[in-house]
Amino acid sequence: MLPDSLPTPTLHSANAGEPSLRWGIAGPGWIAGEFAKALRAHTAQRLVAVFSRSAERGGEFAAAHGIDRIHSSLDALVNDPEVDVVYVATPPSDHLRTGLAAIAAGKHVLIEKPITASAAEARELTDAARAAGVLVMEAMWTRYLPQTSVIQQLLDDGVLGEITAVLADHGQSITTDPQHRLLRPELGGGALLDLGIYPVQFSSMVLGAPTEIIASGRMTETGVDAYSTLVLTHEGGAQSTLHSSIRARTPMAGVIAGSEASIVLDGPFYNPTTFSLLGADYFSTPLTWSDPTDIRGFAGLSWEANAFARFVGEARIESPVHTHDETISILATIDEARAQLARRGH
């Protein structure tokens, strides 16, 4: 039996008591631009500095987003006394170095996914943050979207019954240029680290860490995973089937299947989206949830920024929504899957 209505979402809204922090950006690329726009439009946070090795790119980014100071070195950014938080949007291979530099300078750090290129690096980073008493958080924005809080409440309330399966995919046709960062292993390229991390974290949120991992897919000529399907088995026997690809666009949908009800998220499931709650009875009428806010697309990056600022105000050193241990566990799953694909070498 489905409930009469769906839960009210938890909103990580601006001006809810969180401090207005001063942010510096490392890596003025595309996602940093989307983050900057979301920050300015939907938060009380302040962009004050940017670091770029290219003076031209740094200047263009600063002009586009109303930033006063441009730094030509990482040291200058992390030691800027006017910066409270460093947002890291460099390639994954550089996340550990940049994060450690910011931590050593006493800054809080929000790092684009993946937080680092491996579980071992993530452990080193979070250990350093814990020792320094600063907040380090992976920018897994999906966890802070309104829809995720509603889904979490349905899971906590047992509305779905026994969860038997999680299905999720994230495929995009991105590039065939061997110089693109996604095709370069030394930069942390490949589908799993960049796109597959969304299905893996979705599975982790619902079922926790897997007890068994089977990965099948294909590698590129440059030595990164082009596409793969992971079959994860979890405690109790539930399974997750997760696909990622940088070779073809897929529906990017998500499903949580339970004995009493199932949730079907419209693609892209990791963006602000809608979902349906389906009863176990084939002929039952589904309940549909739609985001009640006007925040759409990448403007949804603002939710994680507001949450981050609130966590800083609460003197937290990790996110209670997406903990250090879970962040490391997700990367450990990806590490094993990538290792299996590399061993097969096809």
Secondary structure, DSSP 4 states (H G I P E B T S, - for coil): ---SSPPPPP---SSSS----EEEEE--SHHHHHHHHHHHHH-S-EEEEEE-S-HHHHHHHHHHHT--EEESSHHHHHT-TT-SEEEE-S-GGGHHHHHHHHHHTT-EEEEESSSSSSHHHHHHHHHHHHHHT--EEEE-GGGGSHHHHHHHHHHHTTTT-SEEEEEEEEE------TTSGGG-GGGT-SHIIIIIHHHHHHHHHHH-S-SEEEEEEEE-TTSSEEEEEEEEE-TTS-EEEEEEESSS-----EEEEESSEEEEEPSSTTSS--EEEEESSTTSPPEEE---SS--GGGGHHHHHHHHHHHHHTT-SS-SSS-HHHHHHHHHHHHHHHHHHHHHT-
